[in-house]
C-alpha cells in the first residue's frame, strides 16, 4: 500500500485489512445521504464495510449540517486576537480557544482546525484528524449556534487536537460536543454582553 493511502477507516478510525474507496460526485443524486462528507467536497475517502452500511442508512439532511467557507477562520488579525486574548475549554484530546468577536460575515462563528505537527509528524495523520474534527464540529455546531443566535453573539474559535495518539471519529465527536457545551455554560455565566461591547 502506498504512503498516501490510509490503512484506517476515515469514519471510525479502526485499522482495516480491507477498505472501500468512496468517491463522491460533484453534483447530482447519489445512493446514500451525503451529510457526513459532501459539504466539504471530500473525495476518495477510505470507508470500512461497517461504516458504509451506517452511512447508507442515515436520514437525509441539508443546510443545517453544512460548513461554508464563511465559517472558516482565516483572517490573520482575528486569529492573532483569538490566541492572545481568547479563553479556552478542554475535553481531552480536544481543546477549543474561543473569543467573542464582531464578524463581518453573517455566520455565528468562524472556526479553524489544527493538529500540531510536533505530535503527529506525518501529514496523512494530521489531515485525517483534522477531517474528523471538522466533520464532528459540522454535525454538532447547531448546539452552539442556537445559543449564539439567541443572544446575538459571534465567536471566533480554534479547535485543537492536543492528544498524542490518534482517536476515532466517535471519540473526537463526543469530546467536541462536551467542549461546545462547556463554552455555552461559560458564556451563560459570564458578563459576555459587556465583553462584546468592548471588543
Residue pairs with C-beta under 8 A, 6 or more apart in sequence:
1 7
3 124
4 124
5 46
6 19
6 46
6 124
6 128
7 15
7 16
7 19
8 14
8 15
8 16
8 46
8 128
8 166
9 16
9 19
9 46
9 47
9 48
9 51
10 45
10 46
10 47
10 128
10 131
10 132
10 169
11 36
11 45
11 47
11 48
11 51
11 54
11 55
11 169
12 48
12 50
12 51
12 168
12 169
12 170
13 132
13 166
13 167
13 168
13 169
13 170
13 171
14 48
14 168
16 46
16 48
18 48
18 49
19 46
19 47
19 48
20 46
20 47
20 48
20 49
20 52
21 44
21 45
21 46
21 47
22 37
22 44
22 45
22 46
22 47
22 52
23 43
23 44
24 30
24 34
24 37
24 38
24 41
24 42
24 43
24 45
26 41
31 56
32 55
32 56
32 57
32 58
33 55
33 56
33 58
33 59
33 60
33 61
35 58
35 60
35 61
35 62
35 65
35 139
36 55
36 58
36 135
36 139
37 45
37 135
39 65
39 66
39 67
39 138
40 67
40 131
40 134
40 135
40 138
42 131
47 55
64 142
65 138
65 139
66 138
67 134
67 137
67 138
67 141
68 107
70 105
70 106
70 107
70 110
71 105
71 107
71 109
71 110
71 111
72 110
72 111
72 112
73 79
73 82
73 110
73 111
73 112
73 156
73 157
73 158
74 110
74 112
75 110
78 101
78 103
78 110
78 156
79 112
79 156
79 158
81 99
81 101
81 156
82 97
82 98
82 99
82 101
82 156
82 157
82 158
83 97
83 158
85 99
86 97
86 98
86 99
86 156
86 158
87 97
87 98
87 99
87 186
88 95
88 96
88 97
88 98
89 95
89 96
89 98
89 179
89 182
89 183
89 186
90 96
90 162
90 179
91 175
91 176
91 178
91 179
91 182
92 162
92 163
92 175
93 161
93 162
93 163
93 164
93 165
93 167
93 172
93 175
94 133
94 159
94 160
94 161
94 162
94 172
94 175
94 176
94 179
95 159
95 160
95 162
95 179
96 157
96 158
96 159
96 160
96 176
96 179
96 180
96 183
97 157
97 158
97 160
98 155
98 156
98 157
98 158
98 183
99 155
99 156
99 157
99 199
100 153
100 154
100 155
100 187
100 192
100 195
100 196
100 199
101 110
101 154
101 155
101 156
101 199
102 154
102 196
102 199
103 110
103 154
103 156
107 154
108 144
108 145
108 148
108 149
108 153
108 154
108 155
109 141
109 144
109 145
109 148
109 154
109 155
109 156
109 157
110 155
110 156
110 157
111 137
111 156
111 157
111 158
111 159
112 157
112 158
112 159
113 130
113 133
113 134
113 137
113 158
113 159
114 130
114 158
114 159
114 160
114 161
115 125
115 126
115 129
115 130
115 133
115 160
115 161
116 160
116 161
116 162
117 126
119 161
119 162
119 163
119 164
120 126
120 129
120 166
125 166
128 166
129 161
129 166
129 167
129 172
130 161
132 168
132 169
132 172
132 173
133 159
133 161
133 172
133 176
135 169
135 173
136 169
136 172
136 173
136 176
136 177
137 159
137 176
139 173
140 173
140 176
140 177
140 180
141 180
143 177
143 180
143 181
143 184
144 155
144 180
144 183
144 184
147 153
147 184
147 187
147 188
148 154
148 155
151 187
151 192
153 187
153 192
153 196
155 183
159 176
159 179
161 172
